[in-house]
Amino acid sequence: MTNLIKVSKDSVMSGDVFYGSIRINGKDVGVSNLLKYPYEKYKFRMTCKAQAGFQMIKDVEGDIGDLLYSLDKNTTVVEVERVISGKSYWFHILTMKGGKWHSIDKTILDWLTVSDMHRAFPKMIDWDIWKAMGCKTHADFSFVINKK
């Protein structure tokens, strides 16, 4: 996965929040690295746009699989709670506008399948990346090399 991400290790802002960027459909998308342990239980908070146009807030507790199951094409922001020095902070791990990513976490990219992309992010489909990753079915990972 890291070969698709341009890691910003020389930047003053580099770290977990500003890990790097990935180029999808000719546009750079910011990548964070806050979800280090995919099987750990996290607290997620997401906003989704309702059919009537107003924002709804939804809380989800679980691992990355639970988060991916909760996402849909109307999701606008996803945050994760991190406890630092005994205080609770919320960090953005996915931000979208008009169905397109502005930032996303590396672990979400690692776990996204072709089926997840079609269901939750239809405007972010990049056939060239999928071809390079060896995707053949909807169960294949979208941004990780699929060895068969």
N, C-alpha and C positions, 0 to 999 in steps of 0.2 A: 504494500500500500504506500509506503513512504516514497517510492519512486514517482508517484503521481503528485505528491505534495511537495511544493517548494518550501522547505523548512527555513524559517527566518532566524538562524542561529547567530548571525552577526549584528542583528538589529538591537537597539537599546530596549525596544519593547518586547523582545522575544521572551518566551516562557510558555506556561500552560495556556494562558488566555490568548496570546497572539503567537500561536505555534507556527503557522505558515499560511500558505494559500494553495488552492487547486484551481486549475483552469477547466471549466466545463462550458461547453457550447460557446467558446470564444470569450468568456467572461471569467474574471478572477473572483473566487469565493474564499473568504477568510476561514481558516481552520484553527480551532482550539484543541487542547488536549487535556480536558478536565475530567473525563470519565476514564480513569486509568484501569479500573477493574470491572470488566463487563458483567461478571456474575454477582457483583456486590449489589445490595439493595440500596437504591437511591430514592430521594423524594424529588419528584418532578412537578413543575407547575407550568401549564401551557395555556395560551390564549388561542381561541378559535373564533373565526368569524361565522356567525349564524346566518341562516338563509335570509333573515330580515335585515341583516347588515350590521347588527350590534355585536360587540365582543363578549364571549363567554370565557370564564376561567375554569379550568379543570385541573384537579390534583391527581397525580398517579404515583403510587409507590411500587417499586419493583426494580428489576434489572433492565438491561438494554432491550431484551426481547419484549418485555412488557411495554416499554416506551414505544418501540416500533409498531406494536400492535395497536397502540392508542392514536398514532398519527393519522391524519387524513389530509386531503388537499385543501382544507379550510384552516389548517393550523398556521398561525402567524409567528408565534414566539414560544420557545421551550426553554425553561430555566431549570437548573439543578441546585439543590441546597448543599452547601459545603460548610462544615463547622471548622472554623479556624480560631485557635486560642480560646475555645469555649463560646465563641459568638457565631451565630448563624448568618451566612451570606448566600445570596442567590446570584448565580452566574448564568448568562445566556449560553446555551449550547446549540441553538438553532434559531435563526432569524430569517423570516421570509417576507417578501412583498410581491404581490401579484403572482404568487405561485412559484417564485424563483428564490433561490437561496442567496442570502447576503453573508451568512456565516453558518458553520456547522462544525460539530465536534468530530475528531478523527475516529473515535470508536463507533459513532453512528455510521460513518462512511464504511468502516470495516465490516459492519454487520448488515448493511442494506442488501437486500436481494433484488433481483429484477422484478419480482412480484410486488415488493414494497414500493419500488420506484413507480410502477404503473398505477398503484392504488393511491399513494400519498403525494407523489411528486411528478406528475405527468409532464410538466413543463421543463423539468430538469433532466430528461432523458437524453443521453449522449451516446448514440450508436457507435461512434468511433472508439470510445473508451470501452464499451461492452465487447466490441470485436477484439480489441487488444487484450482484454481480460479473459477471453475464451468463453464467454457466456453462450450457452446453448439452450437452456431451459429457464423457466421462471424461478426455479429454486437456486440458481447460481448467484453468487455474490456479485454485486454491481461494480465494486471498486477494488476487488482483491482477485489476484490471478487464480482462475479455476483450473485445477489439474485433473484431467480425466484419464 
